[in-house]
Amino acid sequence: MRQRVMTVLVAVVAGGSAAAFGGASASAVAVNPFPGGTEVYFDNGESAAIANLNLGPALSQVAVAWSPGAKALLGEGITEHARWASETPTGGVSIEVYGMFTQPSLVTVTTLRG
């Protein structure tokens, strides 16, 4: 069972836009719809790749309509959570996009460990 260790709100956007998040190994990326939004889950290996290559800022660029500051905050959050997740063999990162995936009203990044 996954345990949520830390959840950080990284961007609150009204009328923002996002496309898709990707990882180093797309075979394990999980996209899970939930009522009101979508979760994108990166496993341990993908989290390590995101952290080691500092891909958070690149992943945040898919939010094309967001302000540069919101993109920077999202990118930093993704990289930092990926680093925390990669420190545990069963760690992962969950990115939850609330609202329409192309125009989310809220995005959270959570480190899952254990």
Solvent accessible surface area in square Angstrom, and as a share of the most:
residue,aa,sasa,rsa
1,M,222,0.99
2,R,127,0.46
3,Q,119,0.53
4,R,135,0.49
5,V,81,0.47
6,M,88,0.39
7,T,78,0.45
8,V,50,0.28
9,L,96,0.48
10,V,2,0.01
11,A,6,0.04
12,V,101,0.58
13,V,19,0.11
14,A,104,0.80
15,G,60,0.57
16,G,1,0.01
17,S,25,0.16
18,A,5,0.04
19,A,58,0.45
20,A,64,0.50
21,F,15,0.06
22,G,37,0.35
23,G,23,0.22
24,A,67,0.52
25,S,55,0.35
26,A,82,0.64
27,S,110,0.71
28,A,43,0.33
29,V,34,0.19
30,A,35,0.27
31,V,94,0.54
32,N,59,0.30
33,P,114,0.72
34,F,59,0.24
35,P,134,0.84
36,G,57,0.54
37,G,11,0.10
38,T,23,0.13
39,E,23,0.10
40,V,3,0.01
41,Y,25,0.10
42,F,0,0.00
43,D,43,0.22
44,N,38,0.20
45,G,48,0.46
46,E,1,0.01
47,S,0,0.00
48,A,27,0.21
49,A,20,0.15
50,I,1,0.00
51,A,19,0.15
52,N,124,0.63
53,L,118,0.59
54,N,86,0.44
55,L,50,0.25
56,G,0,0.00
57,P,55,0.34
58,A,62,0.48
59,L,20,0.10
60,S,0,0.00
61,Q,94,0.42
62,V,37,0.21
63,A,0,0.00
64,V,107,0.62
65,A,66,0.51
66,W,11,0.04
67,S,63,0.40
68,P,115,0.72
69,G,51,0.49
70,A,23,0.18
71,K,33,0.14
72,A,52,0.41
73,L,95,0.47
74,L,1,0.00
75,G,0,0.00
76,E,111,0.50
77,G,10,0.10
78,I,0,0.00
79,T,25,0.14
80,E,62,0.28
81,H,3,0.01
82,A,0,0.00
83,R,99,0.36
84,W,60,0.21
85,A,0,0.00
86,S,37,0.24
87,E,101,0.45
88,T,28,0.16
89,P,119,0.75
90,T,90,0.52
91,G,1,0.01
92,G,0,0.00
93,V,1,0.00
94,S,0,0.00
95,I,0,0.00
96,E,23,0.10
97,V,0,0.00
98,Y,64,0.24
99,G,35,0.34
100,M,131,0.59
101,F,49,0.21
102,T,76,0.44
103,Q,105,0.46
104,P,0,0.00
105,S,59,0.38
106,L,50,0.25
107,V,1,0.00
108,T,15,0.09
109,V,0,0.00
110,T,0,0.00
111,T,1,0.01
112,L,7,0.03
113,R,68,0.25
114,G,59,0.57
